[in-house]
Every structure is written in C-alpha cells, then in structure tokens.
Amino acid sequence: MNTSTGRLAVITGASSGIGEALAQGLARDGHNLLLVARREARLRALGATAGNQPGPGNATYAATKAFANTLAESLHTELRTTGVTCTLLAPGPVRTEFAEAAHLGNLDALVPQGFSMNAQKVADETLVGMARGQRRVVPGVFAKAQTIAGRVTPHALSSRLLHAAYRRAVR
C-alpha cells in the first residue's frame, strides 16, 4: 500500500538490523530514503558567532546559538571514536534575507562593507571543514575576529556595546 509517495525518510544504521528492516518497509511504502551509516556520518550543526557573547536586544537568538555551539562542540568530542563527526558552522554576518524576515531592522548596516559573507562561500568553506572532520568552521575574517572578541572581551563591556548596536539597527 503506497500512501506516502514523495516523502523522505532518514534512516541511520540501515545496513543491518532494525534500521535495515525499517528502510525496506519505508521503501515498500514509497518513501524516498536517505541512508546514513552510523559509523561514517558527518553532522553539521548551525551555530553562530552571536553565541560567543551576550546579545541584549537579540537575547533569544544569542542564547540559542550559544546552546548550538556548545552542543556541536561537545558532540564532536563525544563521537570522535565512532567514525561520526560533528562540525559546528559558526558564521558571522551572511548576506541573506534573515534580518528582514526576523524583523531586525537594518542589521546589515552594522557590518562594515566587505565584511559580510555570501551564502555560497560559507557553504563551500563548511563542506571543506566537514570533509576534514573539523570541530568548528568560522568562515571569514570578520567572523573570526568576532569569535576572538567574544572570548576575550569582558561580557559587561560587550553586552553594553552590542545592546547599543542592536538598538541603532532596529530604529
């Protein structure tokens, strides 16, 4: 009985046991399958440089990215003997529709001309990093500077500076 034609199922461990049986059953039902070998997978987690420092005016986003950053780096270490890698992508500013869709005002104006990355370059650097099994990919000079600043600048200072910047952007 084919009730799910065109749906995608992601199956880990499909080479044997329960995973293999699930894959066969889903294929019979018309699912498209994406098979992931548990011992050879590459995971990519999307964090951000915003997760490296406080983000007043953007607190939920910064906190979420801090969680994603920590989770991905922890998984990278936990999985190191399994053949599975987890690479954190922590970009800085990337020119997309994100700021507009999130109603963040003119956030792109805060980034000096030439320091934003384009999505294709970010993806290219990420794919290279994933293939190498890197723990973290931080594409671009500006994002690397943000990462270092987030580590060494006292949060009391960075919090005030970022709060003022976000307030200017959303006006």
Residue pairs with C-beta under 8 A, 6 or more apart in sequence:
1 29
2 29
2 30
3 29
3 30
4 26
4 29
4 30
4 31
5 30
6 30
6 32
7 30
7 31
7 32
8 31
8 32
8 33
8 34
9 22
9 23
9 26
9 31
9 32
9 33
9 34
10 34
10 36
11 19
11 22
11 23
11 26
11 33
11 34
11 35
11 36
12 19
12 36
12 37
12 38
12 41
13 19
13 20
13 36
13 37
13 38
14 20
14 22
14 23
14 33
14 35
14 36
14 37
15 35
15 37
23 33
23 35
26 33
27 33
38 82
38 83
38 84
39 82
39 83
39 84
40 83
40 84
41 83
41 84
41 85
42 84
42 85
42 87
42 130
42 131
42 133
43 72
43 75
43 79
43 84
43 85
43 86
43 87
44 86
44 87
44 89
44 126
44 130
45 68
45 71
45 72
45 75
45 86
45 87
45 88
45 89
46 68
46 89
47 65
47 66
47 68
47 69
47 72
47 88
47 89
47 90
48 61
48 65
48 68
48 69
48 90
48 91
48 92
49 90
49 91
49 92
49 138
49 143
49 146
49 147
49 150
50 58
50 61
50 62
50 65
51 62
51 63
51 64
51 65
51 66
51 67
51 68
51 69
51 70
51 90
52 66
52 69
52 90
52 146
52 147
52 150
52 151
53 62
53 149
53 150
53 153
53 155
53 158
53 159
53 162
54 62
54 155
54 158
54 159
54 162
55 61
55 62
55 63
55 162
55 166
56 159
56 162
56 163
56 166
57 162
57 163
57 166
57 167
57 170
58 104
58 162
58 166
61 102
65 90
68 88
69 88
69 90
72 86
72 87
72 88
72 136
73 88
73 135
73 136
75 86
76 85
76 86
76 87
76 88
76 135
77 135
79 85
79 86
85 130
85 133
86 135
87 126
87 129
87 130
87 133
87 134
87 135
87 136
87 137
88 135
88 136
88 137
89 122
89 126
89 129
89 137
89 139
90 136
90 137
90 138
90 143
90 147
91 117
91 122
91 138
91 139
91 140
91 143
92 115
92 116
92 117
92 138
92 139
92 140
92 142
92 143
92 146
92 147
93 108
93 111
93 115
93 116
93 117
93 142
93 143
94 116
94 117
94 118
94 119
94 122
95 108
95 116
95 117
95 118
95 119
96 119
98 104
99 105
99 106
99 107
99 108
104 166
104 169
104 170
105 169
105 170
105 171
106 169
106 170
107 166
107 169
107 170
108 116
109 169
110 165
110 168
110 169
111 142
112 142
115 140
115 141
115 142
116 142
117 139
117 140
117 142
117 143
121 139
121 140
122 139
122 140
125 137
125 139
126 137
126 139
128 137
129 136
129 137
130 137
138 144
138 147
149 158
150 158
